Amino acid sequence: MKSLLMVMALVFSTAAFAEYVEQGEACSSEGQRAYVYNGEDQDVFVCENGKWNFLYKRMPNEQD
């Protein structure tokens, strides 16, 4: 059970699903990504130097 919680903490620390993130807004986890849904597509942001920076727009048919 302890290892499961550690894995879940790692997963959630590297990817965030956010309703709204704004370019330049403060963030705390360097390298963390936020996926903001805009209708059918997603805007992907990454935490760099303590601020959210737009990375790319992910389309619905895009695979990981």
N, CA, C and O of each residue as an XYZ file, in Angstrom:
256
protein
N       0.819     -1.192      0.000
C       0.000      0.000      0.000
C       0.866      1.261      0.000
O       0.558      2.237     -0.684
N       1.949      1.226      0.773
C       2.843      2.370      0.868
C       3.460      2.687     -0.500
O       3.563      3.852     -0.884
N       3.869      1.644     -1.231
C       4.479      1.869     -2.548
C       3.454      2.423     -3.541
O       3.806      3.228     -4.403
N       2.203      2.006     -3.430
C       1.152      2.529     -4.294
C       0.962      4.022     -4.061
O       0.827      4.787     -5.015
N       0.951      4.433     -2.813
C       0.813      5.854     -2.495
C       2.001      6.651     -3.012
O       1.830      7.781     -3.471
N       3.202      6.084     -2.945
C       4.385      6.773     -3.451
C       4.311      6.935     -4.969
O       4.668      7.989     -5.494
N       3.856      5.910     -5.672
C       3.700      5.986     -7.128
C       2.655      7.024     -7.492
O       2.864      7.816     -8.412
N       1.533      7.033     -6.786
C       0.482      8.009     -7.068
C       0.984      9.428     -6.825
O       0.665     10.330     -7.600
N       1.754      9.643     -5.776
C       2.305     10.965     -5.488
C       3.243     11.395     -6.607
O       3.236     12.562     -6.999
N       4.043     10.481     -7.123
C       4.957     10.795     -8.221
C       4.197     11.168     -9.479
O       4.562     12.130    -10.154
N       3.149     10.428     -9.807
C       2.351     10.713    -10.997
C       1.708     12.082    -10.890
O       1.761     12.868    -11.836
N       1.106     12.374     -9.760
C       0.421     13.654     -9.605
C       1.384     14.824     -9.472
O       0.993     15.968     -9.701
N       2.628     14.562     -9.108
C       3.591     15.651     -9.001
C       4.150     16.041    -10.365
O       4.691     17.138    -10.505
N       4.037     15.183    -11.372
C       4.594     15.499    -12.689
C       3.546     15.965    -13.683
O       3.909     16.500    -14.730
N       2.287     15.789    -13.409
C       1.240     16.223    -14.341
C       0.056     16.777    -13.565
O      -0.428     16.158    -12.617
N      -0.392     17.931    -13.973
C      -1.547     18.554    -13.328
C      -2.632     18.764    -14.368
O      -2.349     19.184    -15.490
N      -3.862     18.476    -14.003
C      -4.978     18.753    -14.880
C      -5.688     19.958    -14.294
O      -6.287     19.883    -13.221
N      -5.616     21.050    -15.001
C      -6.122     22.311    -14.464
C      -7.259     22.831    -15.319
O      -7.266     22.659    -16.538
N      -8.211     23.464    -14.675
C      -9.286     24.105    -15.421
C      -8.780     25.374    -16.083
O      -9.188     25.718    -17.192
N      -7.875     26.072    -15.379
C      -7.388     27.330    -15.918
C      -5.987     27.616    -15.383
O      -5.781     27.670    -14.171
N      -5.044     27.794    -16.268
C      -3.682     28.205    -15.942
C      -3.359     29.338    -16.895
O      -3.698     29.277    -18.077
N      -2.714     30.359    -16.393
C      -2.410     31.516    -17.223
C      -0.898     31.639    -17.413
O      -0.122     31.395    -16.489
N      -0.496     32.019    -18.619
C       0.904     32.259    -18.933
C       1.508     33.218    -17.913
O       0.946     34.285    -17.667
N       2.637     32.859    -17.318
C       3.311     33.728    -16.367
C       2.839     33.624    -14.932
O       3.459     34.196    -14.035
N       1.744     32.897    -14.698
C       1.227     32.705    -13.346
C       2.224     31.861    -12.541
O       2.870     30.975    -13.101
N       2.353     32.120    -11.261
C       3.310     31.412    -10.414
C       2.971     29.926    -10.286
O       1.802     29.546    -10.208
N       4.018     29.091    -10.265
C       3.877     27.656    -10.032
C       5.018     27.227     -9.119
O       5.973     27.981     -8.932
N       4.934     26.032     -8.550
C       5.918     25.636     -7.547
C       6.776     24.438     -7.912
O       7.860     24.287     -7.348
N       6.343     23.574     -8.830
C       7.074     22.347     -9.133
C       7.722     22.427    -10.505
O       7.055     22.248    -11.524
N       9.013     22.693    -10.530
C       9.768     22.813    -11.775
C       9.573     21.565    -12.646
O       9.739     20.442    -12.170
N       9.225     21.765    -13.908
C       9.023     20.661    -14.840
C       7.616     20.099    -14.869
O       7.287     19.303    -15.749
N       6.776     20.500    -13.917
C       5.397     20.015    -13.871
C       4.643     20.527    -15.092
O       4.879     21.644    -15.551
N       3.747     19.719    -15.607
C       2.912     20.135    -16.734
C       1.471     20.286    -16.292
O       1.007     19.574    -15.402
N       0.765     21.215    -16.915
C      -0.656     21.420    -16.667
C      -1.386     21.301    -17.993
O      -0.964     21.884    -18.992
N      -2.476     20.552    -18.008
C      -3.273     20.333    -19.210
C      -4.601     21.056    -19.030
O      -5.410     20.681    -18.182
N      -4.819     22.080    -19.822
C      -6.018     22.903    -19.705
C      -6.928     22.587    -20.887
O      -6.544     22.784    -22.040
N      -8.123     22.102    -20.604
C      -9.085     21.748    -21.656
C      -9.772     22.985    -22.198
O     -10.310     23.793    -21.441
N      -9.750     23.128    -23.510
C     -10.434     24.220    -24.214
C     -11.344     23.602    -25.267
O     -10.982     23.522    -26.441
N     -12.501     23.174    -24.849
C     -13.391     22.494    -25.786
C     -12.841     21.117    -26.097
O     -12.741     20.275    -25.205
N     -12.482     20.873    -27.355
C     -11.983     19.559    -27.752
C     -10.471     19.432    -27.637
O      -9.961     18.314    -27.550
N      -9.742     20.534    -27.633
C      -8.284     20.453    -27.560
C      -7.778     20.842    -26.171
O      -8.558     21.232    -25.302
N      -6.481     20.733    -25.977
C      -5.866     21.061    -24.696
C      -4.696     22.006    -24.922
O      -3.967     21.874    -25.906
N      -4.514     22.960    -24.015
C      -3.296     23.748    -23.978
C      -2.405     23.098    -22.938
O      -2.849     22.798    -21.829
N      -1.160     22.882    -23.291
C      -0.216     22.255    -22.382
C       0.777     23.319    -21.916
O       1.421     23.982    -22.729
N       0.890     23.471    -20.596
C       1.810     24.419    -19.992
C       2.858     23.643    -19.193
O       2.592     22.532    -18.734
N       4.033     24.220    -19.030
C       5.085     23.616    -18.215
C       5.580     24.657    -17.211
O       5.665     25.844    -17.524
N       5.902     24.202    -16.015
C       6.416     25.085    -14.969
C       7.917     25.257    -15.176
O       8.687     24.306    -15.044
N       8.320     26.478    -15.501
C       9.737     26.793    -15.708
C      10.077     28.070    -14.959
O       9.388     29.080    -15.102
N      11.128     28.030    -14.168
C      11.586     29.192    -13.398
C      10.476     29.804    -12.543
O      10.396     31.024    -12.400
N       9.626     28.953    -11.980
C       8.578     29.415    -11.072
C       7.354     30.009    -11.731
O       6.498     30.570    -11.046
N       7.246     29.898    -13.080
C       6.087     30.448    -13.785
C       5.599     29.458    -14.837
O       6.382     28.690    -15.396
N       4.271     29.492    -15.101
C       3.698     28.648    -16.142
C       4.024     29.246    -17.509
O       3.812     30.434    -17.748
N       4.542     28.404    -18.397
C       4.849     28.808    -19.772
C       4.100     27.896    -20.730
O       4.094     26.676    -20.567
N       3.466     28.502    -21.736
C       2.739     27.721    -22.745
C       3.738     26.850    -23.490
O       4.788     27.335    -23.911
N       3.424     25.572    -23.658
C       4.301     24.634    -24.349
C       3.778     24.327    -25.743
O       4.494     24.515    -26.726
N       2.534     23.854    -25.843
C       1.918     23.578    -27.139
C       0.428     23.327    -26.984
O      -0.070     23.146    -25.873
N      -0.274     23.316    -28.104
C      -1.703     22.995    -28.137
C      -1.830     21.543    -28.585
O      -1.323     21.165    -29.641
N      -2.501     20.744    -27.787
C      -2.685     19.319    -28.066
C      -4.051     19.112    -28.680
O      -5.064     19.460    -28.071
N      -4.096     18.552    -29.874
C      -5.340     18.321    -30.588
C      -5.979     17.000    -30.164
O      -5.274     16.120    -29.668
N      -7.289     16.833    -30.344
C      -8.002     15.645    -29.861
C      -7.488     14.336    -30.459
O      -7.556     13.302    -29.795
N      -6.986     14.348    -31.665
C      -6.550     13.110    -32.304
C      -5.080     12.802    -32.034
O      -4.559     11.825    -32.571
N      -4.397     13.603    -31.221
C      -2.988     13.415    -30.911
C      -2.815     12.287    -29.904
O      -3.559     12.205    -28.927
N      -1.854     11.432    -30.133
C      -1.529     10.347    -29.222
C      -0.345     10.756    -28.353
O       0.473     11.573    -28.775
N      -0.239     10.199    -27.141
C       0.936     10.465    -26.270
C       2.144      9.770    -26.825
O       3.228      9.863    -26.249
